[in-house]
Every structure is written in structure tokens, then in C-alpha cells.
Amino acid sequence: MHSVPTMEEAWALLQEYNQEEFHLRHARIVSGVLGYFAKEYAPEEEAFWRVAGLLHDLDFEQYPEQHCIKGREIMEERGLDPKLIHAMMS
């Protein structure tokens, strides 16, 4: 079964692969921006887009040369929703 993590679960996952304050702050900002636009245009998907924003650079700190490739692998291994994986890679 595929799932979309809660914000708390997404934050914990992000911290497994990111420790630099810049990357953590960047993820929170992107999450907020996507959440803002989702609230305006697709309120029923606001939580989804906030999580997508939080995880969009999941792999960047540890795997900059394989950005998005490793993120996809990590998310697939965790059984995350393919729609979320697609959003992260877009």
C-alpha cells in the first residue's frame, strides 16, 4: 500500500538525510509556498503539497550528483505514494 506521510513523518524522514540548517530551512520554505498555493487552488490537497515541498530535496544533501534519483529510490523503498514521488521529481 502506498502512503503520503504526515508532516511529522515527512520531517523525520527529511532529517534522516539532511542535517545542514540551510537545507532544512529551504525545505520548510518550499513546503510553506506549495501549501499556500494549494490552499488557494486545491485546498483538498494542501497537506499533500506541503509534504511534497518538504521532501522535494530529500536526497540533495547526501547525494547531490544523484539528486532525484536517490530520492525516488528512498521514497519507493518506504512505500510512498507514486503521486508524491512524481511531484518530488518534477
N, C-alpha and C positions, 0 to 999 in steps of 0.2 A: 504494500500500500504506500502511495506517495503522500507526502505531507508538506505543509507550509509551517515552519516553526513559528512559535510566538516570538515577540520582540526579545523577551528574556532569553529564550533558547538561541535565537539568532545572535544576540550579543555574546553569549557564552561561546558559540562556535567561532565567531569573529576573533575573540580573544585567544582562542587556541592557535590561531595562525598569525596574529598581529599583536605586537606589544608597543610599537612606536606610537607616541601620543598623536603625531601628525595623522597617521593612518586611521586611528580610532576616531579622531575628531572629524576627519574627512568623511568617514562612513556615517557618522551621526548627522552631519550636514546634508549629505546626499539623501539620507533617509527622510529627513525633515522636508526637503524640497520635493521629493517624489510624493510624500504624504500630503503636502499642501496641494499639489496639482491633482492628485487622486481625489482629495476631498471636494475639489471644485468640479471635476469632470466625471468621476466614477466613485462616488462615496462608498459604495458597497465593496470596493476593492482597496480602500485606504490602507488597511492593515497589511495586505499583500504587498503593496508598493513600498510601504515603509520598511518591511523586511527585505525586499529586493534591493532597496537603496543601501541598507546596512550591509548586505552581503556582496554588493557588486564588485568589490575589490578583495574578496576573501583571500585570494591566493597571492596578491601582488607583493606583499612584504617578503614572503619566503621564496616565491617563485616568479620573480619579475620577468624572466625570459620565457616563461611558460604561462604568462597571465591569461586567464580564461580557460586554458586547457586544464591546468591543475584544479582550478575552481570547479569546473564541471565534474572532474573525477571525484573530488571531495564530496560534492553535493549529491552525485549519483550514488556513491558508497553509503551515504547517510539516508538514502531513500527519499530525498526531497522531490517535490513536485516538478515535473518536467517544464511546466509553465514558468516556474521560478528560475529554473536553470536557464531557460531560454532568455528570460528577462535579464539575468545576470550577464549573459554573454553578448547581449545586444549593445 
